[in-house]
Amino acid sequence: MKTMLLESMDEGLEEVLGESAKESFFSYVKMKSNIEEDVIHMDLETFSKCLEDIFGEAALLIETLIVKRFSEGARVQYVEKPAFSFKDYIEDVEKRR
């Protein structure tokens, strides 16, 4: 499940940003929080905060794309829940799988 989440994060970022900007984002995460790309899925709050730092409100669009990809891969229907954080969505998908 964690591999699927990491793939969803990677693919979602690449779709929106492109390969080089995605790599720049992961470099920023490493510089800001000392978390490597291959374990960022273990700290969803930091991932979300870094997205927000760089992209502001547009971070929500990126997070939604990632959650939808993750839901699809887990074969769980995506359900919009306005009060949910990125981490809440991921945990919800994992519980419903």
mmCIF file as gemmi writes it, N, C-alpha and C atoms, coordinates in Angstrom:
data_model
loop_
_atom_site.group_PDB
_atom_site.id
_atom_site.type_symbol
_atom_site.label_atom_id
_atom_site.label_alt_id
_atom_site.label_comp_id
_atom_site.label_asym_id
_atom_site.label_entity_id
_atom_site.label_seq_id
_atom_site.pdbx_PDB_ins_code
_atom_site.Cartn_x
_atom_site.Cartn_y
_atom_site.Cartn_z
_atom_site.occupancy
_atom_site.B_iso_or_equiv
_atom_site.pdbx_formal_charge
_atom_site.auth_seq_id
_atom_site.auth_asym_id
_atom_site.pdbx_PDB_model_num
ATOM 1 N N . MET Axp A 1 ? 0.825 -1.187 0 1 0 ? 1 A 1
ATOM 2 C CA . MET Axp A 1 ? 0 0 0 1 0 ? 1 A 1
ATOM 3 C C . MET Axp A 1 ? 0.875 1.259 0 1 0 ? 1 A 1
ATOM 4 N N . LYS Axp A 2 ? 1.945 1.224 0.77 1 0 ? 2 A 1
ATOM 5 C CA . LYS Axp A 2 ? 2.825 2.391 0.834 1 0 ? 2 A 1
ATOM 6 C C . LYS Axp A 2 ? 3.526 2.63 -0.505 1 0 ? 2 A 1
ATOM 7 N N . THR Axp A 3 ? 3.874 1.552 -1.198 1 0 ? 3 A 1
ATOM 8 C CA . THR Axp A 3 ? 4.485 1.699 -2.515 1 0 ? 3 A 1
ATOM 9 C C . THR Axp A 3 ? 3.502 2.349 -3.478 1 0 ? 3 A 1
ATOM 10 N N . MET Axp A 4 ? 2.233 1.949 -3.397 1 0 ? 4 A 1
ATOM 11 C CA . MET Axp A 4 ? 1.209 2.532 -4.251 1 0 ? 4 A 1
ATOM 12 C C . MET Axp A 4 ? 1.041 4.026 -3.937 1 0 ? 4 A 1
ATOM 13 N N . LEU Axp A 5 ? 1.107 4.384 -2.664 1 0 ? 5 A 1
ATOM 14 C CA . LEU Axp A 5 ? 1.005 5.794 -2.275 1 0 ? 5 A 1
ATOM 15 C C . LEU Axp A 5 ? 2.179 6.588 -2.829 1 0 ? 5 A 1
ATOM 16 N N . LEU Axp A 6 ? 3.375 6.055 -2.681 1 0 ? 6 A 1
ATOM 17 C CA . LEU Axp A 6 ? 4.558 6.742 -3.194 1 0 ? 6 A 1
ATOM 18 C C . LEU Axp A 6 ? 4.478 6.913 -4.71 1 0 ? 6 A 1
ATOM 19 N N . GLU Axp A 7 ? 4.018 5.893 -5.406 1 0 ? 7 A 1
ATOM 20 C CA . GLU Axp A 7 ? 3.843 5.988 -6.859 1 0 ? 7 A 1
ATOM 21 C C . GLU Axp A 7 ? 2.79 7.028 -7.229 1 0 ? 7 A 1
ATOM 22 N N . SER Axp A 8 ? 1.695 7.075 -6.469 1 0 ? 8 A 1
ATOM 23 C CA . SER Axp A 8 ? 0.643 8.06 -6.724 1 0 ? 8 A 1
ATOM 24 C C . SER Axp A 8 ? 1.164 9.478 -6.52 1 0 ? 8 A 1
ATOM 25 N N . MET Axp A 9 ? 1.963 9.666 -5.487 1 0 ? 9 A 1
ATOM 26 C CA . MET Axp A 9 ? 2.559 10.98 -5.215 1 0 ? 9 A 1
ATOM 27 C C . MET Axp A 9 ? 3.502 11.369 -6.356 1 0 ? 9 A 1
ATOM 28 N N . ASP Axp A 10 ? 4.345 10.45 -6.74 1 0 ? 10 A 1
ATOM 29 C CA . ASP Axp A 10 ? 5.322 10.698 -7.795 1 0 ? 10 A 1
ATOM 30 C C . ASP Axp A 10 ? 4.64 11.006 -9.129 1 0 ? 10 A 1
ATOM 31 N N . GLU Axp A 11 ? 3.667 10.184 -9.508 1 0 ? 11 A 1
ATOM 32 C CA . GLU Axp A 11 ? 2.969 10.372 -10.783 1 0 ? 11 A 1
ATOM 33 C C . GLU Axp A 11 ? 2.13 11.646 -10.788 1 0 ? 11 A 1
ATOM 34 N N . GLY Axp A 12 ? 1.458 11.923 -9.671 1 0 ? 12 A 1
ATOM 35 C CA . GLY Axp A 12 ? 0.643 13.134 -9.592 1 0 ? 12 A 1
ATOM 36 C C . GLY Axp A 12 ? 1.485 14.394 -9.719 1 0 ? 12 A 1
ATOM 37 N N . LEU Axp A 13 ? 2.606 14.421 -9.026 1 0 ? 13 A 1
ATOM 38 C CA . LEU Axp A 13 ? 3.499 15.586 -9.119 1 0 ? 13 A 1
ATOM 39 C C . LEU Axp A 13 ? 4.051 15.73 -10.527 1 0 ? 13 A 1
ATOM 40 N N . GLU Axp A 14 ? 4.458 14.619 -11.115 1 0 ? 14 A 1
ATOM 41 C CA . GLU Axp A 14 ? 5.02 14.687 -12.461 1 0 ? 14 A 1
ATOM 42 C C . GLU Axp A 14 ? 3.979 15.139 -13.485 1 0 ? 14 A 1
ATOM 43 N N . GLU Axp A 15 ? 2.747 14.687 -13.334 1 0 ? 15 A 1
ATOM 44 C CA . GLU Axp A 15 ? 1.692 15.091 -14.264 1 0 ? 15 A 1
ATOM 45 C C . GLU Axp A 15 ? 1.457 16.602 -14.214 1 0 ? 15 A 1
ATOM 46 N N . VAL Axp A 16 ? 1.463 17.161 -13.027 1 0 ? 16 A 1
ATOM 47 C CA . VAL Axp A 16 ? 1.186 18.587 -12.866 1 0 ? 16 A 1
ATOM 48 C C . VAL Axp A 16 ? 2.422 19.443 -13.136 1 0 ? 16 A 1
ATOM 49 N N . LEU Axp A 17 ? 3.562 18.999 -12.648 1 0 ? 17 A 1
ATOM 50 C CA . LEU Axp A 17 ? 4.765 19.837 -12.67 1 0 ? 17 A 1
ATOM 51 C C . LEU Axp A 17 ? 5.753 19.509 -13.779 1 0 ? 17 A 1
ATOM 52 N N . GLY Axp A 18 ? 5.751 18.267 -14.237 1 0 ? 18 A 1
ATOM 53 C CA . GLY Axp A 18 ? 6.805 17.809 -15.138 1 0 ? 18 A 1
ATOM 54 C C . GLY Axp A 18 ? 7.937 17.217 -14.317 1 0 ? 18 A 1
ATOM 55 N N . GLU Axp A 19 ? 8.811 16.499 -14.984 1 0 ? 19 A 1
ATOM 56 C CA . GLU Axp A 19 ? 9.888 15.761 -14.299 1 0 ? 19 A 1
ATOM 57 C C . GLU Axp A 19 ? 10.858 16.67 -13.545 1 0 ? 19 A 1
ATOM 58 N N . SER Axp A 20 ? 11.361 17.719 -14.185 1 0 ? 20 A 1
ATOM 59 C CA . SER Axp A 20 ? 12.386 18.532 -13.522 1 0 ? 20 A 1
ATOM 60 C C . SER Axp A 20 ? 11.824 19.33 -12.35 1 0 ? 20 A 1
ATOM 61 N N . ALA Axp A 21 ? 10.607 19.851 -12.479 1 0 ? 21 A 1
ATOM 62 C CA . ALA Axp A 21 ? 10.004 20.588 -11.365 1 0 ? 21 A 1
ATOM 63 C C . ALA Axp A 21 ? 9.661 19.64 -10.209 1 0 ? 21 A 1
ATOM 64 N N . LYS Axp A 22 ? 9.267 18.416 -10.543 1 0 ? 22 A 1
ATOM 65 C CA . LYS Axp A 22 ? 9.002 17.409 -9.515 1 0 ? 22 A 1
ATOM 66 C C . LYS Axp A 22 ? 10.282 17.133 -8.733 1 0 ? 22 A 1
ATOM 67 N N . GLU Axp A 23 ? 11.378 16.962 -9.437 1 0 ? 23 A 1
ATOM 68 C CA . GLU Axp A 23 ? 12.655 16.726 -8.765 1 0 ? 23 A 1
ATOM 69 C C . GLU Axp A 23 ? 13.066 17.927 -7.916 1 0 ? 23 A 1
ATOM 70 N N . SER Axp A 24 ? 12.792 19.13 -8.405 1 0 ? 24 A 1
ATOM 71 C CA . SER Axp A 24 ? 13.077 20.341 -7.625 1 0 ? 24 A 1
ATOM 72 C C . SER Axp A 24 ? 12.236 20.366 -6.351 1 0 ? 24 A 1
ATOM 73 N N . PHE Axp A 25 ? 10.988 19.954 -6.46 1 0 ? 25 A 1
ATOM 74 C CA . PHE Axp A 25 ? 10.125 19.894 -5.278 1 0 ? 25 A 1
ATOM 75 C C . PHE Axp A 25 ? 10.715 18.935 -4.25 1 0 ? 25 A 1
ATOM 76 N N . PHE Axp A 26 ? 11.118 17.743 -4.68 1 0 ? 26 A 1
ATOM 77 C CA . PHE Axp A 26 ? 11.687 16.783 -3.737 1 0 ? 26 A 1
ATOM 78 C C . PHE Axp A 26 ? 13.002 17.28 -3.142 1 0 ? 26 A 1
ATOM 79 N N . SER Axp A 27 ? 13.762 18.04 -3.897 1 0 ? 27 A 1
ATOM 80 C CA . SER Axp A 27 ? 14.982 18.646 -3.354 1 0 ? 27 A 1
ATOM 81 C C . SER Axp A 27 ? 14.629 19.653 -2.268 1 0 ? 27 A 1
ATOM 82 N N . TYR Axp A 28 ? 13.568 20.413 -2.498 1 0 ? 28 A 1
ATOM 83 C CA . TYR Axp A 28 ? 13.098 21.377 -1.496 1 0 ? 28 A 1
ATOM 84 C C . TYR Axp A 28 ? 12.668 20.652 -0.223 1 0 ? 28 A 1
ATOM 85 N N . VAL Axp A 29 ? 11.931 19.551 -0.372 1 0 ? 29 A 1
ATOM 86 C CA . VAL Axp A 29 ? 11.486 18.777 0.791 1 0 ? 29 A 1
ATOM 87 C C . VAL Axp A 29 ? 12.691 18.287 1.585 1 0 ? 29 A 1
ATOM 88 N N . LYS Axp A 30 ? 13.688 17.784 0.886 1 0 ? 30 A 1
ATOM 89 C CA . LYS Axp A 30 ? 14.888 17.276 1.561 1 0 ? 30 A 1
ATOM 90 C C . LYS Axp A 30 ? 15.616 18.403 2.281 1 0 ? 30 A 1
ATOM 91 N N . MET Axp A 31 ? 15.734 19.555 1.621 1 0 ? 31 A 1
ATOM 92 C CA . MET Axp A 31 ? 16.428 20.689 2.224 1 0 ? 31 A 1
ATOM 93 C C . MET Axp A 31 ? 15.65 21.202 3.439 1 0 ? 31 A 1
ATOM 94 N N . LYS Axp A 32 ? 14.347 21.302 3.307 1 0 ? 32 A 1
ATOM 95 C CA . LYS Axp A 32 ? 13.497 21.881 4.345 1 0 ? 32 A 1
ATOM 96 C C . LYS Axp A 32 ? 13.321 20.95 5.543 1 0 ? 32 A 1
ATOM 97 N N . SER Axp A 33 ? 13.214 19.641 5.29 1 0 ? 33 A 1
ATOM 98 C CA . SER Axp A 33 ? 12.857 18.729 6.376 1 0 ? 33 A 1
ATOM 99 C C . SER Axp A 33 ? 13.781 17.521 6.526 1 0 ? 33 A 1
ATOM 100 N N . ASN Axp A 34 ? 14.779 17.437 5.652 1 0 ? 34 A 1
ATOM 101 C CA . ASN Axp A 34 ? 15.728 16.323 5.678 1 0 ? 34 A 1
ATOM 102 C C . ASN Axp A 34 ? 15.048 14.965 5.462 1 0 ? 34 A 1
ATOM 103 N N . ILE Axp A 35 ? 13.999 14.955 4.636 1 0 ? 35 A 1
ATOM 104 C CA . ILE Axp A 35 ? 13.289 13.714 4.315 1 0 ? 35 A 1
ATOM 105 C C . ILE Axp A 35 ? 13.553 13.378 2.853 1 0 ? 35 A 1
ATOM 106 N N . GLU Axp A 36 ? 13.995 12.159 2.622 1 0 ? 36 A 1
ATOM 107 C CA . GLU Axp A 36 ? 14.3 11.701 1.269 1 0 ? 36 A 1
ATOM 108 C C . GLU Axp A 36 ? 13.019 11.399 0.494 1 0 ? 36 A 1
ATOM 109 N N . GLU Axp A 37 ? 13.097 11.488 -0.82 1 0 ? 37 A 1
ATOM 110 C CA . GLU Axp A 37 ? 11.959 11.247 -1.702 1 0 ? 37 A 1
ATOM 111 C C . GLU Axp A 37 ? 11.329 9.874 -1.488 1 0 ? 37 A 1
ATOM 112 N N . ASP Axp A 38 ? 12.143 8.865 -1.255 1 0 ? 38 A 1
ATOM 113 C CA . ASP Axp A 38 ? 11.614 7.505 -1.158 1 0 ? 38 A 1
ATOM 114 C C . ASP Axp A 38 ? 10.927 7.196 0.17 1 0 ? 38 A 1
ATOM 115 N N . VAL Axp A 39 ? 10.938 8.144 1.115 1 0 ? 39 A 1
ATOM 116 C CA . VAL Axp A 39 ? 10.231 7.936 2.385 1 0 ? 39 A 1
ATOM 117 C C . VAL Axp A 39 ? 9.261 9.073 2.719 1 0 ? 39 A 1
ATOM 118 N N . ILE Axp A 40 ? 9.055 9.991 1.794 1 0 ? 40 A 1
ATOM 119 C CA . ILE Axp A 40 ? 8.174 11.13 2.053 1 0 ? 40 A 1
ATOM 120 C C . ILE Axp A 40 ? 6.75 10.68 2.358 1 0 ? 40 A 1
ATOM 121 N N . HIS Axp A 41 ? 6.341 9.547 1.82 1 0 ? 41 A 1
ATOM 122 C CA . HIS Axp A 41 ? 4.986 9.042 2.077 1 0 ? 41 A 1
ATOM 123 C C . HIS Axp A 41 ? 4.76 8.689 3.548 1 0 ? 41 A 1
ATOM 124 N N . MET Axp A 42 ? 5.836 8.627 4.326 1 0 ? 42 A 1
ATOM 125 C CA . MET Axp A 42 ? 5.719 8.322 5.745 1 0 ? 42 A 1
ATOM 126 C C . MET Axp A 42 ? 5.462 9.575 6.578 1 0 ? 42 A 1
ATOM 127 N N . ASP Axp A 43 ? 5.596 10.726 5.972 1 0 ? 43 A 1
ATOM 128 C CA . ASP Axp A 43 ? 5.337 11.989 6.683 1 0 ? 43 A 1
ATOM 129 C C . ASP Axp A 43 ? 4.448 12.868 5.8 1 0 ? 43 A 1
ATOM 130 N N . LEU Axp A 44 ? 3.18 12.544 5.782 1 0 ? 44 A 1
ATOM 131 C CA . LEU Axp A 44 ? 2.229 13.219 4.898 1 0 ? 44 A 1
ATOM 132 C C . LEU Axp A 44 ? 2.021 14.682 5.279 1 0 ? 44 A 1
ATOM 133 N N . GLU Axp A 45 ? 2.135 14.993 6.545 1 0 ? 45 A 1
ATOM 134 C CA . GLU Axp A 45 ? 1.965 16.38 6.975 1 0 ? 45 A 1
ATOM 135 C C . GLU Axp A 45 ? 3.09 17.259 6.423 1 0 ? 45 A 1
ATOM 136 N N . THR Axp A 46 ? 4.309 16.758 6.448 1 0 ? 46 A 1
ATOM 137 C CA . THR Axp A 46 ? 5.436 17.517 5.899 1 0 ? 46 A 1
ATOM 138 C C . THR Axp A 46 ? 5.282 17.661 4.391 1 0 ? 46 A 1
ATOM 139 N N . PHE Axp A 47 ? 4.901 16.598 3.72 1 0 ? 47 A 1
ATOM 140 C CA . PHE Axp A 47 ? 4.676 16.655 2.28 1 0 ? 47 A 1
ATOM 141 C C . PHE Axp A 47 ? 3.651 17.732 1.951 1 0 ? 47 A 1
ATOM 142 N N . SER Axp A 48 ? 2.538 17.713 2.664 1 0 ? 48 A 1
ATOM 143 C CA . SER Axp A 48 ? 1.468 18.668 2.432 1 0 ? 48 A 1
ATOM 144 C C . SER Axp A 48 ? 1.93 20.1 2.717 1 0 ? 48 A 1
ATOM 145 N N . LYS Axp A 49 ? 2.666 20.283 3.795 1 0 ? 49 A 1
ATOM 146 C CA . LYS Axp A 49 ? 3.171 21.61 4.164 1 0 ? 49 A 1
ATOM 147 C C . LYS Axp A 49 ? 4.129 22.134 3.097 1 0 ? 49 A 1
ATOM 148 N N . CYS Axp A 50 ? 4.986 21.299 2.588 1 0 ? 50 A 1
ATOM 149 C CA . CYS Axp A 50 ? 5.93 21.721 1.542 1 0 ? 50 A 1
ATOM 150 C C . CYS Axp A 50 ? 5.181 22.104 0.26 1 0 ? 50 A 1
ATOM 151 N N . LEU Axp A 51 ? 4.168 21.32 -0.09 1 0 ? 51 A 1
ATOM 152 C CA . LEU Axp A 51 ? 3.347 21.683 -1.258 1 0 ? 51 A 1
ATOM 153 C C . LEU Axp A 51 ? 2.731 23.059 -1.058 1 0 ? 51 A 1
ATOM 154 N N . GLU Axp A 52 ? 2.178 23.283 0.134 1 0 ? 52 A 1
ATOM 155 C CA . GLU Axp A 52 ? 1.54 24.559 0.418 1 0 ? 52 A 1
ATOM 156 C C . GLU Axp A 52 ? 2.548 25.71 0.422 1 0 ? 52 A 1
ATOM 157 N N . ASP Axp A 53 ? 3.727 25.469 0.961 1 0 ? 53 A 1
ATOM 158 C CA . ASP Axp A 53 ? 4.783 26.498 0.97 1 0 ? 53 A 1
ATOM 159 C C . ASP Axp A 53 ? 5.098 26.977 -0.44 1 0 ? 53 A 1
ATOM 160 N N . ILE Axp A 54 ? 5.18 26.052 -1.368 1 0 ? 54 A 1
ATOM 161 C CA . ILE Axp A 54 ? 5.576 26.384 -2.738 1 0 ? 54 A 1
ATOM 162 C C . ILE Axp A 54 ? 4.397 26.834 -3.596 1 0 ? 54 A 1
ATOM 163 N N . PHE Axp A 55 ? 3.274 26.135 -3.5 1 0 ? 55 A 1
ATOM 164 C CA . PHE Axp A 55 ? 2.172 26.356 -4.443 1 0 ? 55 A 1
ATOM 165 C C . PHE Axp A 55 ? 0.956 27.062 -3.853 1 0 ? 55 A 1
ATOM 166 N N . GLY Axp A 56 ? 0.98 27.35 -2.57 1 0 ? 56 A 1
ATOM 167 C CA . GLY Axp A 56 ? -0.15 28.027 -1.946 1 0 ? 56 A 1
ATOM 168 C C . GLY Axp A 56 ? -1.424 27.214 -2.079 1 0 ? 56 A 1
ATOM 169 N N . GLU Axp A 57 ? -2.509 27.881 -2.43 1 0 ? 57 A 1
ATOM 170 C CA . GLU Axp A 57 ? -3.804 27.202 -2.543 1 0 ? 57 A 1
ATOM 171 C C . GLU Axp A 57 ? -3.829 26.144 -3.635 1 0 ? 57 A 1
ATOM 172 N N . ALA Axp A 58 ? -2.968 26.272 -4.629 1 0 ? 58 A 1
ATOM 173 C CA . ALA Axp A 58 ? -2.902 25.276 -5.7 1 0 ? 58 A 1
ATOM 174 C C . ALA Axp A 58 ? -2.442 23.914 -5.179 1 0 ? 58 A 1
ATOM 175 N N . ALA Axp A 59 ? -1.848 23.883 -3.994 1 0 ? 59 A 1
ATOM 176 C CA . ALA Axp A 59 ? -1.43 22.617 -3.394 1 0 ? 59 A 1
ATOM 177 C C . ALA Axp A 59 ? -2.617 21.68 -3.233 1 0 ? 59 A 1
ATOM 178 N N . LEU Axp A 60 ? -3.793 22.238 -2.951 1 0 ? 60 A 1
ATOM 179 C CA . LEU Axp A 60 ? -4.994 21.404 -2.794 1 0 ? 60 A 1
ATOM 180 C C . LEU Axp A 60 ? -5.333 20.651 -4.076 1 0 ? 60 A 1
ATOM 181 N N . LEU Axp A 61 ? -5.126 21.284 -5.207 1 0 ? 61 A 1
ATOM 182 C CA . LEU Axp A 61 ? -5.386 20.619 -6.486 1 0 ? 61 A 1
ATOM 183 C C . LEU Axp A 61 ? -4.433 19.449 -6.694 1 0 ? 61 A 1
ATOM 184 N N . ILE Axp A 62 ? -3.18 19.652 -6.342 1 0 ? 62 A 1
ATOM 185 C CA . ILE Axp A 62 ? -2.172 18.595 -6.485 1 0 ? 62 A 1
ATOM 186 C C . ILE Axp A 62 ? -2.497 17.445 -5.526 1 0 ? 62 A 1
ATOM 187 N N . GLU Axp A 63 ? -2.832 17.792 -4.289 1 0 ? 63 A 1
ATOM 188 C CA . GLU Axp A 63 ? -3.174 16.764 -3.31 1 0 ? 63 A 1
ATOM 189 C C . GLU Axp A 63 ? -4.398 15.967 -3.762 1 0 ? 63 A 1
ATOM 190 N N . THR Axp A 64 ? -5.397 16.654 -4.302 1 0 ? 64 A 1
ATOM 191 C CA . THR Axp A 64 ? -6.6 15.971 -4.775 1 0 ? 64 A 1
ATOM 192 C C . THR Axp A 64 ? -6.269 14.998 -5.895 1 0 ? 64 A 1
ATOM 193 N N . LEU Axp A 65 ? -5.423 15.409 -6.82 1 0 ? 65 A 1
ATOM 194 C CA . LEU Axp A 65 ? -5.004 14.521 -7.901 1 0 ? 65 A 1
ATOM 195 C C . LEU Axp A 65 ? -4.314 13.281 -7.337 1 0 ? 65 A 1
ATOM 196 N N . ILE Axp A 66 ? -3.442 13.472 -6.369 1 0 ? 66 A 1
ATOM 197 C CA . ILE Axp A 66 ? -2.724 12.35 -5.757 1 0 ? 66 A 1
ATOM 198 C C . ILE Axp A 66 ? -3.711 11.418 -5.05 1 0 ? 66 A 1
ATOM 199 N N . VAL Axp A 67 ? -4.643 11.99 -4.289 1 0 ? 67 A 1
ATOM 200 C CA . VAL Axp A 67 ? -5.628 11.17 -3.571 1 0 ? 67 A 1
ATOM 201 C C . VAL Axp A 67 ? -6.493 10.382 -4.554 1 0 ? 67 A 1
ATOM 202 N N . LYS Axp A 68 ? -6.894 11.02 -5.646 1 0 ? 68 A 1
ATOM 203 C CA . LYS Axp A 68 ? -7.698 10.316 -6.648 1 0 ? 68 A 1
ATOM 204 C C . LYS Axp A 68 ? -6.916 9.16 -7.262 1 0 ? 68 A 1
ATOM 205 N N . ARG Axp A 69 ? -5.642 9.377 -7.575 1 0 ? 69 A 1
ATOM 206 C CA . ARG Axp A 69 ? -4.808 8.296 -8.127 1 0 ? 69 A 1
ATOM 207 C C . ARG Axp A 69 ? -4.656 7.161 -7.115 1 0 ? 69 A 1
ATOM 208 N N . PHE Axp A 70 ? -4.424 7.533 -5.877 1 0 ? 70 A 1
ATOM 209 C CA . PHE Axp A 70 ? -4.248 6.536 -4.818 1 0 ? 70 A 1
ATOM 210 C C . PHE Axp A 70 ? -5.54 5.74 -4.626 1 0 ? 70 A 1
ATOM 211 N N . SER Axp A 71 ? -6.669 6.429 -4.607 1 0 ? 71 A 1
ATOM 212 C CA . SER Axp A 71 ? -7.973 5.765 -4.464 1 0 ? 71 A 1
ATOM 213 C C . SER Axp A 71 ? -8.205 4.79 -5.608 1 0 ? 71 A 1
ATOM 214 N N . GLU Axp A 72 ? -7.895 5.254 -6.814 1 0 ? 72 A 1
ATOM 215 C CA . GLU Axp A 72 ? -8.053 4.415 -8.007 1 0 ? 72 A 1
ATOM 216 C C . GLU Axp A 72 ? -7.21 3.148 -7.899 1 0 ? 72 A 1
ATOM 217 N N . GLY Axp A 73 ? -5.951 3.319 -7.518 1 0 ? 73 A 1
ATOM 218 C CA . GLY Axp A 73 ? -5.058 2.172 -7.392 1 0 ? 73 A 1
ATOM 219 C C . GLY Axp A 73 ? -5.5 1.208 -6.301 1 0 ? 73 A 1
ATOM 220 N N . ALA Axp A 74 ? -6.12 1.744 -5.251 1 0 ? 74 A 1
ATOM 221 C CA . ALA Axp A 74 ? -6.598 0.92 -4.141 1 0 ? 74 A 1
ATOM 222 C C . ALA Axp A 74 ? -7.99 0.356 -4.413 1 0 ? 74 A 1
ATOM 223 N N . ARG Axp A 75 ? -8.556 0.759 -5.565 1 0 ? 75 A 1
ATOM 224 C CA . ARG Axp A 75 ? -9.908 0.334 -5.954 1 0 ? 75 A 1
ATOM 225 C C . ARG Axp A 75 ? -10.949 0.757 -4.92 1 0 ? 75 A 1
ATOM 226 N N . VAL Axp A 76 ? -10.797 2.008 -4.495 1 0 ? 76 A 1
ATOM 227 C CA . VAL Axp A 76 ? -11.708 2.615 -3.537 1 0 ? 76 A 1
ATOM 228 C C . VAL Axp A 76 ? -12.247 3.878 -4.183 1 0 ? 76 A 1
ATOM 229 N N . GLN Axp A 77 ? -13.55 4.098 -4.072 1 0 ? 77 A 1
ATOM 230 C CA . GLN Axp A 77 ? -14.138 5.282 -4.685 1 0 ? 77 A 1
ATOM 231 C C . GLN Axp A 77 ? -13.683 6.541 -3.954 1 0 ? 77 A 1
ATOM 232 N N . TYR Axp A 78 ? -13.281 7.542 -4.72 1 0 ? 78 A 1
ATOM 233 C CA . TYR Axp A 78 ? -12.908 8.835 -4.151 1 0 ? 78 A 1
ATOM 234 C C . TYR Axp A 78 ? -14.181 9.549 -3.725 1 0 ? 78 A 1
ATOM 235 N N . VAL Axp A 79 ? -14.205 10.011 -2.494 1 0 ? 79 A 1
ATOM 236 C CA . VAL Axp A 79 ? -15.342 10.754 -1.969 1 0 ? 79 A 1
ATOM 237 C C . VAL Axp A 79 ? -14.802 12.062 -1.405 1 0 ? 79 A 1
ATOM 238 N N . GLU Axp A 80 ? -15.289 13.174 -1.948 1 0 ? 80 A 1
ATOM 239 C CA . GLU Axp A 80 ? -14.832 14.479 -1.478 1 0 ? 80 A 1
ATOM 240 C C . GLU Axp A 80 ? -15.379 14.747 -0.086 1 0 ? 80 A 1
ATOM 241 N N . LYS Axp A 81 ? -14.473 15.137 0.806 1 0 ? 81 A 1
ATOM 242 C CA . LYS Axp A 81 ? -14.838 15.451 2.193 1 0 ? 81 A 1
ATOM 243 C C . LYS Axp A 81 ? -14.117 16.747 2.564 1 0 ? 81 A 1
ATOM 244 N N . PRO Axp A 82 ? -14.807 17.883 2.454 1 0 ? 82 A 1
ATOM 245 C CA . PRO Axp A 82 ? -14.179 19.196 2.625 1 0 ? 82 A 1
ATOM 246 C C . PRO Axp A 82 ? -13.372 19.382 3.909 1 0 ? 82 A 1
ATOM 247 N N . ALA Axp A 83 ? -13.758 18.726 4.984 1 0 ? 83 A 1
ATOM 248 C CA . ALA Axp A 83 ? -13.042 18.911 6.25 1 0 ? 83 A 1
ATOM 249 C C . ALA Axp A 83 ? -11.764 18.063 6.337 1 0 ? 83 A 1
ATOM 250 N N . PHE Axp A 84 ? -11.54 17.194 5.37 1 0 ? 84 A 1
ATOM 251 C CA . PHE Axp A 84 ? -10.391 16.287 5.407 1 0 ? 84 A 1
ATOM 252 C C . PHE Axp A 84 ? -9.106 16.986 4.969 1 0 ? 84 A 1
ATOM 253 N N . SER Axp A 85 ? -8.031 16.659 5.655 1 0 ? 85 A 1
ATOM 254 C CA . SER Axp A 85 ? -6.691 17.06 5.218 1 0 ? 85 A 1
ATOM 255 C C . SER Axp A 85 ? -6.18 15.99 4.249 1 0 ? 85 A 1
ATOM 256 N N . PHE Axp A 86 ? -5.038 16.255 3.63 1 0 ? 86 A 1
ATOM 257 C CA . PHE Axp A 86 ? -4.413 15.267 2.746 1 0 ? 86 A 1
ATOM 258 C C . PHE Axp A 86 ? -4.189 13.955 3.505 1 0 ? 86 A 1
ATOM 259 N N . LYS Axp A 87 ? -3.639 14.066 4.702 1 0 ? 87 A 1
ATOM 260 C CA . LYS Axp A 87 ? -3.378 12.882 5.516 1 0 ? 87 A 1
ATOM 261 C C . LYS Axp A 87 ? -4.673 12.136 5.83 1 0 ? 87 A 1
ATOM 262 N N . ASP Axp A 88 ? -5.747 12.867 6.153 1 0 ? 88 A 1
ATOM 263 C CA . ASP Axp A 88 ? -7.042 12.242 6.433 1 0 ? 88 A 1
ATOM 264 C C . ASP Axp A 88 ? -7.532 11.425 5.244 1 0 ? 88 A 1
ATOM 265 N N . TYR Axp A 89 ? -7.401 12.004 4.043 1 0 ? 89 A 1
ATOM 266 C CA . TYR Axp A 89 ? -7.83 11.296 2.833 1 0 ? 89 A 1
ATOM 267 C C . TYR Axp A 89 ? -7.059 9.987 2.652 1 0 ? 89 A 1
ATOM 268 N N . ILE Axp A 90 ? -5.75 10.075 2.798 1 0 ? 90 A 1
ATOM 269 C CA . ILE Axp A 90 ? -4.916 8.878 2.606 1 0 ? 90 A 1
ATOM 270 C C . ILE Axp A 90 ? -5.283 7.806 3.624 1 0 ? 90 A 1
ATOM 271 N N . GLU Axp A 91 ? -5.439 8.209 4.877 1 0 ? 91 A 1
ATOM 272 C CA . GLU Axp A 91 ? -5.803 7.249 5.918 1 0 ? 91 A 1
ATOM 273 C C . GLU Axp A 91 ? -7.187 6.647 5.656 1 0 ? 91 A 1
ATOM 274 N N . ASP Axp A 92 ? -8.112 7.45 5.144 1 0 ? 92 A 1
ATOM 275 C CA . ASP Axp A 92 ? -9.447 6.968 4.818 1 0 ? 92 A 1
ATOM 276 C C . ASP Axp A 92 ? -9.392 5.906 3.714 1 0 ? 92 A 1
ATOM 277 N N . VAL Axp A 93 ? -8.608 6.157 2.691 1 0 ? 93 A 1
ATOM 278 C CA . VAL Axp A 93 ? -8.469 5.18 1.597 1 0 ? 93 A 1
ATOM 279 C C . VAL Axp A 93 ? -7.871 3.888 2.145 1 0 ? 93 A 1
ATOM 280 N N . GLU Axp A 94 ? -6.853 4.006 2.98 1 0 ? 94 A 1
ATOM 281 C CA . GLU Axp A 94 ? -6.215 2.809 3.544 1 0 ? 94 A 1
ATOM 282 C C . GLU Axp A 94 ? -7.2 2.004 4.389 1 0 ? 94 A 1
ATOM 283 N N . LYS Axp A 95 ? -8.057 2.681 5.141 1 0 ? 95 A 1
ATOM 284 C CA . LYS Axp A 95 ? -9.054 1.979 5.975 1 0 ? 95 A 1
ATOM 285 C C . LYS Axp A 95 ? -10.11 1.288 5.13 1 0 ? 95 A 1
ATOM 286 N N . ARG Axp A 96 ? -10.529 1.926 4.041 1 0 ? 96 A 1
ATOM 287 C CA . ARG Axp A 96 ? -11.603 1.377 3.22 1 0 ? 96 A 1
ATOM 288 C C . ARG Axp A 96 ? -11.131 0.322 2.241 1 0 ? 96 A 1
ATOM 289 N N . ARG Axp A 97 ? -9.864 0.149 2.1 1 0 ? 97 A 1
ATOM 290 C CA . ARG Axp A 97 ? -9.319 -0.842 1.154 1 0 ? 97 A 1
ATOM 291 C C . ARG Axp A 97 ? -9.571 -2.237 1.612 1 0 ? 97 A 1
